[in-house]
Amino acid sequence: MATHAEPTGRRGGGRMRPMLAPLGAAALTGAVFAYVGAVDPSAPGHYPTCPFLFLTGLYCPGCGTLRTIHALAHGDVVAALGLNPLAVATIPFLLFWWGRWTLRTWQRRPVRTTLAHPAYIWAFLTLVIVYWIVRNLPFGRFLAP
């Protein structure tokens, strides 16, 4: 009598191995939020200055993001929006795509996305460049950190 053996290379927990990537991304993100939440970016000496701001005196699209993360880690959404509204606005999208990635990985389905379409990439790049320019103009000061 022949018995059916488990396929080679598969042990118990075969569903968990593919989950390491999305869970690792979540753990890394959580660690970043915990660290930045504990170490205030407003206090001098903890983080380097933005190189673009240092060299030009202008804000880059990421300026204020560390302080935004710090504010969000402390539950202050209003302050976070005042520091970098673009960073805050991207969080729901990132959470959605991370959740989709995790669910599809758990279901062992391919993780396909239409976000790699060039139109979406160009639209996002255009948004970031317009945000970058406007936050450095006098009428866009409300976007500056």
Buried (B, 14 or more C-beta within 10 A) or exposed (E): EEEEEEEEEEEEEEEEEBEEEBEEBEEEBEEEBEEBBEEBBEEEEEBEEBEBBEEEEBBBBBBBBBBBBBBBBEEBEEBBBBBBBBBBEBEEEEEEEBEBBBEBBEEEEEBEEEEEEEEEEEEEEEBBEEBBEBBBEEEBEEBBB
